[in-house]
Amino acid sequence: MPIPARRTRQLWRTYAAAAVAALFAVLVLPGTAQAAPAPRTSQPVYSYENAIRESVWVDTRVDGDDDGRSDRVAVDIVRPRETAAQGRKIPVIMDASPYYSCCGRGNESQLKTYDAQGNVVQMPLYYDNYFVPRGYAFVAVDLAGTNRSDGCVDVGGRSDVQSAKAVVDWLNGRAKGYTSRTGGERAQASWTNGRTGMIGKSYDGTIANGVAATGVKGLETIVPISAISSWYDYYFQQGAPLYDSGPEWLSDYVESPEARARCAAVQQRLVDEAPRSGDWTKLWEERDYVKDAHKVRASVFVVHGMQDLNVRAKHFGQWWDALAKNGVERKIWLSQTGHVDPFDFRRDAWVSTLHRWFDHELLGYDNGIDREPMADIERAPDKWSTDKVWPARGATTTALRPARGSAPGVGALGLTAGRGTETFTDDPALSETDWAARIDTSTPEKAGFISRPLGKDLRLSGSSKVTVTATPTTTSAHLSAVLVDLGPATIRDYAGAGEGITTLTDRSCWGASTTGDSSCFKNTRAATTDVDSTVFSRGWADLGTYADPDKGRPLTPGKKYTITLQLAASDHIVPKGHRLALIVAGTDKDLIDPPSTKPTLTVDLARTVARVPVVGGAKAFAAATAPGAHRAAPHATGAEGLSPFRQDRPVPGGR
């Protein structure tokens, strides 16, 4: 009978611990009474300065550029010289990226640099500096079509994913590697035990998701940071376009000059098979990793900013839910930042936690990290809480219903279904922050529904859905639905240039350095702002996808349509004295593109409902909003407000 995957992992850790103990027993001096206990933390005992630096080109078994030969991807490696001399096999930490030569990695946009022999001198980020002295190899893969690799960038498709999967296969003896890009001399990965952990932010973390979704053997863990789980959802949400361009622009942006010259056919396919209509195509099917979550063998440590407006929070929510459904071992950090690496918002705790995670998953050390709380959540700038599981225990889908109020567009939000209608007209010049700022005012561009002031804190943990029944006046319409915490708060300025951080001039060092590769990076601090309201979950849709989420169609003016908008996952506490609001509107400026017309929509309140994950369910909401539960009126703070949001070209990983 096959051993379950989890049990296999447990057995391996037991054997690994025993093997390490045996190794220590061999090294014990004569006369010692007993062997040293198995280690719990890897130590920096190997020389980084003298580490082996080499390059290998791995055969991907894909001919993406149609030149008649299989593409090879460049793999730069840094590994301890001492373990090689001892014949000890070591695990691998890998970051596969398209950004090593075009755009840079990390907050300081570092690029790879090379010596005269073509060996890597500077590896971006700190992974090599920190982990190589602790007995790991670090491997940095140039995705096909980038830097020193063959092939073409296909933006999350087969070529991108196979670029990294082939390297995992090579590390495990299942693929061919060569000492040069075109030569025939073979390179073997005899120095590794094949146990690989992938890590990376944004595009890099996305590739980690994609490789894990193939079920490749030897990939033990992934750490996707602000990563995409389905490329369709990077460019569209339920038919509504999020940007004015598609994947062909990104492919052209990251490709090497030589790849750009030979990859016109791939570029054209990215145009032809990703229509700006927002319809689902085979191209998007290939780039949807969520559907393959059942294949994932690796453990997953997810990190995401809940206010990430580049790789939006829907990505981690749907990936997390699919992994949970399939019993994948997992851990999660959720910050208040935008598109920011945890190294730049919680550095000390992050490096320590990542170190322990890799020690546990790749070295098999029983350091207890698997028995610690699953989730770390940032509640206020630099203030964190933990949860044993996530979403929080007791989070129950609760139906909150809009009702008419005393003025048009200023309604109530409660547990009882409302009657009648509310009407708004799409205004593409206004955004969710504009709507929230005018929540208590009757304005033509939105319909707002507000709870009573809360008598106690109310926590929402997980993903929400909003079902809207609306009648448009034109043949096309886009809808937005947002959940808002109405009340004063100090939050990270996620819409600012640093997306919630300020980069300082002083540095801190994380690992060993060489002349060409420093382990010292600029420190950061939280960039904060005072606000009177906080949008904490969002969703958008083209109303034309009401019947089929995969294909839009023209609307009939005057006809009712019902659609359910999927809102991004979040974990937010609406404090006592604040109010919870649902806003339904049209174009969310800078976050979705407007429709071809400027519709007025009439919302049927009796057939509109928000289903939100309230901890404690309907009973908790009723208790928090009971009449008289909180008598103080909402008050203003003289808030500075968020910085104006700057919509850039869609580059996952760039700010």
NUDREN-514813 format. One line per 2 residues: their letters; for each residue x, y, z of C-alpha. Coordinates in pm, 1 decimal, m for minus. Example, Ala and Ser with C-alpha at 12.3 -4.5 7.8 and 13.67 -1.06 7.14 Angstrom:
residues 2
AS = 1230.0 m450.0 780.0 | 1367.0 m106.0 714.0
//
This chain:
residues 655
MP = 0.0 0.0 0.0 | 145.4 345.0 m87.5
IP = 259.3 557.9 205.9 | 66.6 890.2 223.4
AR = 272.5 1193.9 121.7 | 261.0 1352.1 467.1
RT = 373.2 1028.2 629.0 | 656.3 998.5 376.6
RQ = 776.8 1346.0 476.4 | 763.0 1254.8 845.3
LW = 957.3 934.2 784.8 | 1218.6 1119.7 583.0
RT = 1268.8 1370.8 862.2 | 1309.9 1087.6 1112.0
YA = 1567.2 920.2 889.2 | 1740.7 1252.2 819.4
AA = 1769.1 1331.2 1188.8 | 1907.8 982.5 1251.0
AV = 2155.7 1023.8 965.9 | 2274.6 1359.0 1099.5
AA = 2313.6 1210.4 1445.8 | 2513.0 924.2 1294.9
LF = 2735.2 1172.8 1114.4 | 2804.0 1353.3 1439.2
AV = 2877.9 1017.7 1602.0 | 3149.0 956.4 1343.4
LV = 3299.5 1296.3 1419.6 | 3297.2 1253.9 1798.3
LP = 3643.2 1251.6 1952.3 | 3770.9 931.3 2113.3
GT = 3659.4 891.7 2471.3 | 3339.3 1088.0 2422.7
AQ = 3055.1 916.6 2603.4 | 2789.9 958.5 2336.9
AA = 2709.5 1120.7 2004.2 | 2596.7 1482.0 1992.3
PA = 2220.7 1529.8 1948.9 | 2079.4 1601.5 1605.1
PR = 2108.3 1975.5 1525.7 | 1809.7 2208.1 1528.3
TS = 1966.8 2502.9 1340.9 | 2216.2 2507.7 1055.7
QP = 2522.1 2717.7 1134.5 | 2747.6 2932.3 907.5
VY = 3047.3 2698.6 917.1 | 3141.4 2705.7 546.6
SY = 3335.0 2970.0 358.4 | 3133.5 3193.0 128.9
EN = 3442.3 3358.3 m16.8 | 3582.9 3021.2 m126.0
AI = 3252.8 2877.3 m244.7 | 3233.3 2706.9 m582.9
RE = 3077.3 2932.3 m845.0 | 2979.1 2771.4 m1170.9
SV = 2734.2 2789.5 m1459.0 | 2542.9 2505.5 m1619.5
WV = 2303.3 2506.7 m1914.8 | 2010.9 2267.7 m1868.2
DT = 1815.5 2117.0 m2157.3 | 1448.1 2206.2 m2114.4
RV = 1327.1 1964.1 m2385.2 | 1127.9 2257.4 m2530.7
DG = 1202.3 2439.0 m2856.3 | 1024.7 2764.8 m2780.1
DD = 1198.7 2971.2 m3045.8 | 1149.0 2711.1 m3321.9
DG = 1514.8 2700.9 m3420.2 | 1517.9 2323.1 m3450.3
RS = 1700.2 2249.9 m3124.8 | 1595.8 2215.0 m2764.6
DR = 1633.0 2530.0 m2554.1 | 1894.5 2543.3 m2281.1
VA = 1852.1 2765.2 m1976.6 | 2143.6 2915.9 m1786.2
VD = 2180.9 2807.0 m1424.7 | 2423.5 2995.1 m1198.9
IV = 2529.7 2805.2 m887.3 | 2704.1 2896.4 m561.3
RP = 2779.3 2604.7 m325.2 | 3019.3 2526.9 m39.2
RE = 3360.4 2399.1 m144.9 | 3401.1 2202.8 178.7
TA = 3098.0 1979.7 130.9 | 3211.8 1903.4 m222.4
AQ = 3555.1 1802.7 m93.8 | 3392.5 1578.3 167.5
GR = 3162.3 1420.6 m89.6 | 2859.9 1534.7 108.9
KI = 2539.3 1592.3 m84.7 | 2349.7 1909.4 0.2
PV = 2004.6 2058.9 m67.8 | 1928.8 2348.9 m300.9
IM = 1750.4 2682.3 m265.9 | 1645.6 2805.8 m610.3
DA = 1512.7 3133.0 m750.4 | 1405.8 3115.3 m1116.7
SP = 1354.2 3464.0 m1259.9 | 1324.3 3666.8 m1582.2
YY = 1469.9 3974.2 m1407.7 | 1838.1 3891.0 m1356.5
SC = 1958.6 4108.6 m1644.8 | 1668.6 4331.0 m1750.0
CG = 1517.7 4479.5 m1436.3 | 1689.1 4363.9 m1119.8
RG = 1576.8 4188.5 m803.5 | 1484.0 4326.8 m466.0
NE = 1439.6 4673.2 m326.9 | 1774.2 4781.1 m474.2
SQ = 1716.1 4627.7 m820.9 | 2026.8 4410.0 m817.1
LK = 2147.2 4234.5 m1133.3 | 2370.2 3932.8 m1181.9
TY = 2731.7 4019.2 m1261.1 | 3000.2 3788.8 m1403.3
DA = 3377.8 3758.6 m1413.4 | 3589.0 3719.9 m1725.8
QG = 3534.3 3343.1 m1725.8 | 3156.4 3385.9 m1718.4
NV = 3110.2 3271.3 m1358.5 | 2866.5 3464.1 m1145.1
VQ = 3017.1 3726.1 m912.6 | 2709.6 3897.3 m771.9
MP = 2392.1 3705.2 m705.0 | 2102.3 3939.9 m635.1
LY = 1948.0 3931.5 m287.7 | 2086.6 3761.5 21.6
YD = 1994.0 3395.7 m25.5 | 2342.6 3289.0 m133.0
NY = 2522.2 3503.3 126.5 | 2312.7 3368.0 409.9
FV = 2244.4 3006.4 320.1 | 2559.1 2885.0 139.8
PR = 2768.4 2915.1 458.5 | 2498.8 2707.8 628.7
GY = 2539.2 2412.1 396.9 | 2296.6 2488.1 115.0
AF = 2358.6 2545.9 m253.0 | 2193.4 2848.6 m410.9
VA = 2080.4 2820.6 m772.2 | 1958.9 3115.6 m982.6
VD = 1788.8 3021.7 m1310.1 | 1750.5 3257.6 m1607.3
LA = 1407.8 3179.1 m1751.0 | 1400.4 3090.2 m2120.7
GT = 1445.7 3399.2 m2336.6 | 1622.1 3601.3 m2064.9
NR = 1984.4 3683.9 m1985.7 | 2202.8 3388.9 m2102.5
SD = 1924.4 3140.8 m2183.7 | 1782.3 3017.1 m2514.6
GC = 1413.2 3021.1 m2601.5 | 1137.9 3276.4 m2552.4
VD = 942.5 3420.1 m2261.0 | 583.9 3295.9 m2274.8
VG = 461.8 3466.7 m1953.5 | 382.3 3179.5 m1722.4
GR = 324.0 2919.4 m1993.1 | 492.3 2589.2 m2067.4
SD = 830.8 2740.3 m2156.1 | 851.5 2953.6 m1841.3
VQ = 752.9 2670.2 m1609.0 | 964.3 2409.4 m1786.4
SA = 1266.4 2642.3 m1755.9 | 1263.8 2583.4 m1381.0
KA = 1115.0 2232.6 m1370.9 | 1393.0 2105.6 m1596.7
VV = 1647.1 2234.1 m1344.5 | 1473.2 2046.6 m1061.4
DW = 1486.5 1739.3 m1284.6 | 1859.2 1796.2 m1353.1
LN = 1928.6 1830.2 m981.2 | 1761.8 1490.9 m939.2
GR = 1942.9 1322.0 m1228.5 | 1648.2 1324.9 m1470.6
AK = 1759.3 1592.0 m1719.9 | 2072.2 1681.6 m1913.7
GY = 2302.0 1966.0 m1819.1 | 2598.9 2106.1 m2010.9
TS = 2902.9 2313.7 m1926.4 | 2825.9 2561.4 m2204.9
RT = 2531.2 2699.9 m2397.2 | 2609.7 2516.7 m2721.0
GG = 2874.1 2253.9 m2641.4 | 2836.2 1883.3 m2575.5
ER = 3031.0 1843.1 m2250.8 | 2790.4 1715.7 m1984.6
AQ = 2754.7 1858.0 m1634.4 | 2630.0 1638.4 m1352.1
AS = 2467.8 1752.9 m1027.9 | 2646.1 1485.8 m824.0
WT = 2699.0 1731.6 m537.3 | 2329.3 1754.9 m439.5
NG = 2077.0 1519.5 m284.6 | 1816.4 1676.4 m513.1
RT = 1604.5 1821.5 m232.8 | 1504.1 2162.3 m366.5
GM = 1318.1 2461.9 m227.3 | 1202.1 2736.7 m464.3
IG = 1158.9 3095.0 m350.9 | 1090.5 3427.9 m515.7
KS = 879.6 3737.7 m524.7 | 613.2 3809.3 m786.1
YD = 711.8 3660.4 m1126.4 | 973.2 3443.4 m951.2
GT = 722.1 3318.9 m693.4 | 472.7 3264.6 m972.2
IA = 714.6 3025.3 m1141.4 | 752.0 2843.6 m808.6
NG = 373.0 2801.6 m799.9 | 373.9 2675.2 m1157.5
VA = 652.5 2423.3 m1100.9 | 488.3 2294.1 m781.1
AT = 165.2 2247.2 m976.8 | 343.5 1999.3 m1205.7
GV = 402.0 1768.6 m909.4 | 771.9 1736.7 m993.8
KG = 960.9 1503.8 m760.3 | 1243.2 1659.1 m561.8
LE = 1071.7 1994.7 m510.4 | 1017.1 1979.1 m135.1
TI = 891.2 2328.9 m60.3 | 811.2 2662.0 m225.5
VP = 800.0 3012.2 m79.0 | 591.4 3223.7 m319.8
IS = 599.0 3593.5 m223.0 | 333.3 3819.6 m380.5
AI = 292.7 3554.0 m648.5 | 42.0 3496.7 m928.5
SS = m170.4 3181.5 m911.8 | m357.2 3227.9 m1242.0
WY = m230.4 3462.4 m1513.5 | m582.4 3538.9 m1632.4
DY = m645.1 3698.6 m1294.4 | m338.0 3914.7 m1338.6
YF = m482.8 4074.8 m1651.9 | m859.0 4040.1 m1597.2
QQ = m1113.5 3974.1 m1330.5 | m1432.8 3811.8 m1449.6
GA = m1396.8 3974.9 m1789.9 | m1306.6 4322.3 m1664.7
PL = m959.8 4426.8 m1789.2 | m720.3 4531.9 m1514.3
YD = m467.9 4693.4 m1750.2 | m459.0 4839.8 m2099.3
SG = m215.1 4575.2 m2224.8 | m169.9 4200.0 m2224.6
PE = 111.5 3949.0 m2170.2 | 286.7 4035.4 m2497.0
WL = 406.9 4364.3 m2345.2 | 555.0 4189.1 m2042.4
SD = 724.3 3928.3 m2259.7 | 887.7 4199.0 m2469.4
YV = 988.7 4389.2 m2154.5 | 1183.0 4107.4 m1987.2
ES = 1333.4 3926.8 m2288.0 | 1699.0 3963.8 m2376.5
PE = 1766.6 4167.8 m2693.7 | 1862.8 3856.0 m2888.1
AR = 1549.0 3671.0 m2776.1 | 1333.5 3968.8 m2867.2
AR = 1468.7 3948.7 m3220.3 | 1383.8 3579.7 m3262.8
CA = 1060.5 3550.2 m3065.4 | 813.1 3744.4 m3280.9
AV = 595.0 3434.5 m3330.3 | 560.5 3380.4 m2954.9
QQ = 480.6 3748.6 m2909.3 | 207.2 3724.9 m3169.5
RL = 55.2 3417.5 m3005.8 | 36.2 3611.4 m2679.5
VD = m165.6 3875.0 m2866.0 | m387.8 3640.8 m3065.1
EA = m467.2 3397.7 m2783.7 | m523.5 3657.0 m2509.7
PR = m797.2 3881.3 m2654.8 | m869.6 4207.5 m2475.1
SG = m1234.1 4097.6 m2460.2 | m1147.4 3916.3 m2138.5
DW = m1271.9 3581.4 m2269.6 | m1112.6 3268.0 m2126.3
TK = m893.1 3087.2 m2380.2 | m658.6 2788.7 m2390.4
LW = m371.8 3028.9 m2326.0 | m519.1 3114.2 m1985.5
EE = m600.9 2749.2 m1915.3 | m232.2 2661.9 m1954.5
RD = m138.3 2941.5 m1713.0 | m387.9 2852.3 m1439.6
YV = m199.8 2678.3 m1159.9 | m496.7 2664.8 m922.9
KD = m663.7 2386.5 m1121.0 | m354.5 2169.7 m1066.2
AH = m322.8 2223.7 m691.7 | m403.4 1854.2 m642.9
KV = m65.7 1770.7 m799.3 | 135.9 1972.9 m548.1
RA = 379.1 1760.4 m345.3 | 576.9 2047.9 m195.5
SV = 492.8 2233.2 122.2 | 398.9 2598.4 61.4
FV = 488.5 2908.3 264.4 | 275.4 3191.3 119.8
VH = 359.6 3559.2 176.1 | 136.7 3835.5 38.9
GM = 45.2 4198.9 96.0 | m327.5 4231.9 155.2
QD = m309.6 4574.1 m15.0 | m108.4 4451.7 m313.4
LN = m256.9 4627.6 m616.1 | m7.3 4472.4 m858.7
VR = m44.9 4100.1 m791.0 | m378.6 4140.6 m619.8
AK = m484.7 3952.0 m311.2 | m721.6 3723.8 m501.5
HF = m413.8 3530.1 m613.2 | m307.5 3409.5 m272.2
GQ = m666.6 3346.9 m161.4 | m765.7 3109.2 m439.6
WW = m426.1 2932.2 m428.6 | m444.4 2890.9 m51.3
DA = m798.5 2752.3 m64.1 | m704.0 2501.5 m335.0
LA = m396.5 2387.8 m140.9 | m603.4 2347.8 175.9
KN = m862.1 2141.6 m9.2 | m585.0 1905.6 m117.1
GV = m418.7 1875.6 223.7 | m94.0 2051.1 134.4
ER = 131.5 2142.4 427.9 | 135.4 2522.6 438.7
KI = 212.1 2843.1 626.3 | 117.1 3206.8 556.0
WL = 221.9 3564.4 631.0 | m18.0 3849.1 542.7
SQ = 104.6 4208.0 562.8 | m60.0 4548.4 526.0
TG = 182.8 4639.2 248.6 | 142.8 4649.9 m124.1
HV = 384.2 4459.6 m350.2 | 669.9 4430.9 m98.2
DP = 908.6 4151.7 5.0 | 902.6 4055.6 376.1
FD = 1278.5 4124.2 383.8 | 1174.5 4488.1 349.1
FR = 887.3 4503.6 595.8 | 982.1 4257.9 876.5
RD = 1346.1 4175.2 812.6 | 1473.0 4019.2 1136.0
AW = 1171.8 3795.3 1190.3 | 1158.4 3703.3 822.0
VS = 1517.3 3583.1 787.3 | 1489.8 3387.0 1111.3
TL = 1161.6 3224.8 1005.4 | 1280.1 3147.1 652.8
HR = 1599.1 2994.4 793.9 | 1401.5 2765.5 1021.5
WF = 1157.0 2678.8 740.9 | 1432.4 2566.9 503.2
DH = 1615.0 2383.8 782.9 | 1295.1 2191.8 853.0
EL = 1186.7 2127.2 495.0 | 1522.5 2068.6 325.6
LG = 1756.3 1948.1 602.2 | 1488.6 1763.6 798.1
YD = 1565.8 1937.4 1127.8 | 1296.7 1896.4 1393.0
NG = 1294.8 2262.2 1499.4 | 921.8 2282.8 1575.6
ID = 825.3 2530.1 1304.4 | 562.1 2286.5 1176.3
RE = 393.0 2293.3 1518.3 | 380.7 2672.0 1546.7
PM = 82.8 2891.0 1446.0 | 8.8 2869.3 1073.5
AD = m55.9 3239.5 1012.3 | 113.2 3571.0 1095.0
IE = m106.4 3874.1 1018.2 | m12.4 4241.3 1034.6
RA = m288.0 4428.3 1222.9 | m129.5 4775.4 1220.6
PD = 209.5 4892.0 1094.0 | 467.3 4657.8 1252.8
KW = 204.6 4505.2 1486.0 | 148.6 4134.2 1421.6
ST = m81.2 3862.5 1552.0 | m74.9 3485.5 1499.9
DK = m340.5 3222.7 1430.1 | m317.1 2847.9 1471.3
VW = m497.1 2806.0 1137.7 | m605.5 3037.8 857.3
PA = m871.1 3147.0 777.5 | m945.1 3196.6 1144.8
RG = m1137.1 2932.8 1333.7 | m1501.0 3032.2 1360.1
AT = m1500.3 3231.1 1033.4 | m1845.7 3159.4 893.0
TT = m1995.6 3284.3 569.2 | m2252.2 3544.9 670.6
AL = m2507.5 3701.7 437.7 | m2510.9 4080.1 476.1
RP = m2785.5 4256.9 287.4 | m2816.5 4613.4 160.3
AR = m3123.9 4825.0 229.7 | m3237.9 5173.4 136.0
GS = m3153.1 5460.0 369.2 | m3272.6 5812.9 420.2
AP = m3100.3 5946.0 106.1 | m3031.5 5800.7 m239.3
GV = m2713.0 5595.3 m243.1 | m2668.0 5607.3 133.8
GA = m2817.9 5283.6 255.9 | m2792.3 5037.7 543.1
LG = m2608.4 4705.4 574.3 | m2751.7 4434.8 795.4
LT = m2888.3 4082.9 820.0 | m3235.4 4162.8 683.1
AG = m3306.2 4179.2 311.0 | m3391.9 4522.6 179.1
RG = m3649.4 4632.7 m75.8 | m3650.0 4871.7 m365.0
TE = m3356.5 4985.3 m575.1 | m3051.6 5210.1 m578.6
TF = m2909.8 5370.6 m890.9 | m2560.8 5491.1 m984.6
TD = m2383.4 5606.2 m1301.2 | m2033.8 5483.8 m1388.0
DP = m1774.8 5760.0 m1346.8 | m1430.1 5635.0 m1457.8
AL = m1266.5 5944.8 m1305.8 | m1338.1 5826.0 m949.5
SE = m1185.7 5547.6 m742.2 | m1270.1 5336.0 m438.6
TD = m1106.6 5591.2 m208.3 | m1326.6 5865.3 m356.3
WA = m1636.0 5650.1 m295.9 | m1535.9 5576.2 62.7
AR = m1460.6 5941.8 136.7 | m1818.9 6032.2 30.4
ID = m1988.9 5731.3 184.7 | m2228.8 5938.9 396.4
TS = m2316.0 6169.0 107.1 | m2559.7 6106.3 m173.5
TP = m2345.6 6107.8 m488.5 | m2432.8 5976.2 m834.5
EK = m2135.6 5743.0 m891.9 | m2189.0 5480.7 m619.9
AG = m2432.6 5302.7 m393.9 | m2308.3 5269.1 m36.0
FI = m2450.2 5052.1 242.3 | m2332.5 5104.2 599.5
SR = m2370.6 4909.3 922.1 | m2446.2 5067.4 1256.1
PL = m2137.2 5167.7 1456.5 | m1996.4 4853.0 1611.9
GK = m2029.0 4783.8 1980.9 | m1739.3 4539.2 1965.8
DL = m1463.3 4439.9 1727.2 | m1572.3 4241.5 1421.2
RL = m1321.8 4022.7 1235.4 | m1352.2 3909.9 873.3
SG = m1112.8 3631.2 775.0 | m1105.5 3473.4 427.5
SS = m1267.1 3543.9 91.0 | m1597.5 3720.1 22.8
KV = m1852.8 3718.8 m258.6 | m2102.8 3984.7 m357.9
TV = m2404.4 3891.1 m570.5 | m2552.8 4189.8 m752.1
TA = m2871.6 4209.6 m958.6 | m2853.8 4516.7 m1178.3
TP = m3027.8 4668.8 m1479.2 | m2797.7 4861.6 m1717.7
TT = m2890.6 5139.9 m1958.1 | m2623.0 5044.1 m2213.2
TS = m2485.3 4734.8 m2385.2 | m2175.4 4710.2 m2162.7
AH = m2103.5 4766.9 m1795.2 | m1831.5 4698.9 m1540.8
LS = m1902.2 4650.8 m1171.7 | m1690.0 4700.3 m860.3
AV = m1769.5 4587.3 m507.8 | m1552.7 4685.8 m210.8
LV = m1565.1 4628.8 163.5 | m1468.2 4929.7 373.2
DL = m1377.6 4988.9 737.0 | m1518.2 5334.1 815.7
GP = m1324.3 5489.8 1099.5 | m991.5 5653.2 1183.7
AT = m675.2 5445.8 1160.1 | m303.9 5467.4 1095.9
IR = m214.2 5227.7 814.3 | 74.7 5160.2 581.0
DY = 62.1 5396.4 281.8 | 26.6 5109.3 35.7
AG = m56.6 5339.0 m257.3 | 262.3 5542.7 m219.2
AG = 587.4 5497.0 m408.0 | 722.0 5246.3 m154.6
EG = 386.0 5066.4 m120.1 | 407.5 5082.6 259.6
IT = 781.5 5115.2 320.4 | 1041.2 5391.2 320.8
TL = 1394.4 5293.5 220.9 | 1664.0 5433.6 451.0
TD = 2033.3 5499.4 385.9 | 2184.1 5276.8 657.6
RS = 2235.8 4905.8 598.2 | 2222.3 4574.2 779.8
CW = 2412.1 4261.8 677.7 | 2272.0 3911.2 633.3
GA = 2541.5 3656.0 577.4 | 2893.5 3668.8 442.3
ST = 3020.3 3907.9 175.8 | 3283.0 3915.4 m96.6
TG = 3429.3 4208.8 m287.2 | 3176.2 4153.6 m564.1
DS = 2873.8 4046.0 m360.2 | 2778.7 4228.6 m43.1
SC = 2531.2 4086.1 206.3 | 2444.6 4434.8 333.4
FK = 2117.2 4592.5 227.3 | 1946.3 4924.5 292.7
NT = 1716.3 4916.4 591.4 | 1354.1 5024.0 570.6
RA = 1078.4 5149.4 796.6 | 702.5 5156.3 765.4
AT = 559.0 5440.0 556.3 | 230.2 5526.3 727.2
TD = m63.4 5756.9 681.6 | m374.3 5850.4 880.8
VD = m704.9 5770.1 714.6 | m1075.0 5795.1 789.2
ST = m1156.7 5478.1 595.4 | m980.1 5164.9 474.2
VF = m1082.3 4954.5 175.0 | m974.8 4602.9 273.0
SR = m1131.4 4376.7 8.0 | m1216.3 4433.3 m357.4
GW = m1368.6 4260.5 m656.0 | m1455.9 4351.5 m1013.8
AD = m1646.4 4201.5 m1305.7 | m1778.9 4270.4 m1653.0
LG = m2155.9 4237.8 m1619.7 | m2150.7 4074.8 m1964.9
TY = m2009.7 3757.6 m1801.9 | m2331.3 3710.2 m1602.7
AD = m2416.8 3380.7 m1777.7 | m2069.1 3244.7 m1846.3
PD = m1759.4 3360.3 m1655.8 | m1545.8 3246.8 m1949.6
KG = m1713.5 3458.8 m2215.8 | m1872.4 3801.5 m2218.8
RP = m2169.2 3907.2 m2426.9 | m2352.1 4233.2 m2503.6
LT = m2616.3 4343.3 m2255.9 | m2973.7 4438.8 m2336.3
PG = m3051.4 4782.5 m2191.9 | m3340.3 4767.3 m1948.5
KK = m3293.8 4396.6 m1870.2 | m3199.6 4264.1 m1523.8
YT = m2879.0 4063.7 m1483.6 | m2743.1 3881.0 m1180.6
IT = m2371.1 3825.6 m1129.3 | m2150.5 3722.1 m837.1
LQ = m1825.4 3912.8 m788.9 | m1535.3 3726.3 m625.1
LA = m1369.6 3956.8 m371.4 | m1004.6 3925.1 m269.1
AS = m909.7 3729.4 40.5 | m831.6 3937.0 346.4
DH = m808.7 3930.9 723.0 | m930.9 4251.8 881.3
IV = m1065.2 4358.3 1218.1 | m1322.0 4639.2 1205.0
PK = m1273.4 4795.7 1549.8 | m1539.4 4888.1 1799.9
GH = m1682.1 5227.6 1710.8 | m1614.6 5188.8 1339.5
RL = m1869.1 5092.8 1073.3 | m1855.0 4825.2 804.4
AL = m1960.8 4932.5 455.2 | m2028.3 4769.5 120.7
IV = m1995.0 4991.3 m186.4 | m2120.4 4889.2 m530.5
AG = m2011.3 5107.0 m822.5 | m1878.5 5100.0 m1177.0
TD = m1519.0 5159.6 m1287.1 | m1265.8 5162.0 m1003.8
KD = m1021.2 5420.6 m1135.7 | m669.3 5286.2 m1201.9
LI = m769.0 4935.5 m1087.8 | m990.1 4832.3 m1381.5
DP = m1040.3 4981.5 m1724.7 | m1378.2 5139.1 m1808.0
PS = m1632.0 4976.4 m2040.9 | m1696.2 5105.4 m2390.7
TK = m2008.9 5286.3 m2270.9 | m2098.9 5494.5 m1965.6
PT = m2390.5 5305.7 m1811.5 | m2634.0 5388.2 m1537.8
LT = m2716.6 5080.0 m1332.2 | m3017.7 5015.9 m1111.7
VD = m2949.4 4766.6 m832.2 | m3230.2 4542.2 m706.9
LA = m3164.0 4538.3 m331.8 | m3381.8 4234.2 m260.2
RT = m3161.4 4029.6 m493.4 | m2824.2 4169.8 m384.1
VA = m2618.4 4019.3 m101.0 | m2262.0 4018.1 33.7
RV = m2143.0 3685.0 172.6 | m1851.8 3761.2 402.7
PV = m1643.1 3541.7 638.7 | m1732.4 3680.6 981.4
VG = m1562.5 3522.5 1281.5 | m1857.2 3417.1 1493.7
GA = m2094.9 3437.8 1198.9 | m2430.3 3613.9 1193.2
KA = m2456.1 3600.3 1571.8 | m2133.8 3800.4 1609.1
FA = m2245.9 4055.7 1350.9 | m2585.6 4093.9 1519.9
AA = m2426.1 4143.5 1861.0 | m2178.2 4399.7 1728.9
TA = m2446.0 4602.4 1546.6 | m2732.4 4575.7 1794.6
PG = m2918.6 4904.6 1850.6 | m2744.7 5099.1 2123.0
AH = m2440.6 4870.5 2123.5 | m2228.3 5174.4 2050.2
RA = m2367.1 5521.6 2102.9 | m2073.5 5738.9 2000.8
AP = m2097.4 5892.2 1654.2 | m1819.6 5832.8 1402.9
HA = m1554.2 6101.4 1426.5 | m1303.0 6250.9 1186.4
TG = m926.0 6252.1 1237.9 | m805.0 6518.9 1002.1
AE = m661.4 6228.6 804.5 | m387.2 6278.1 549.1
GL = m519.4 5989.6 339.4 | m345.9 5755.6 99.3
SP = m102.2 5881.7 m159.2 | m250.4 5904.2 m510.0
FR = m230.3 5558.6 m662.9 | 2.0 5547.4 m963.6
QD = m93.2 5287.2 m1222.3 | 219.0 5157.6 m1393.0
RP = 260.7 4908.6 m1671.3 | 183.1 4556.9 m1548.3
VP = 519.4 4421.9 m1431.6 | 488.9 4164.9 m1153.4
GG = 789.0 4231.2 m933.9 | 838.7 4597.2 m1022.1
R = 712.7 4898.5 m834.1
//
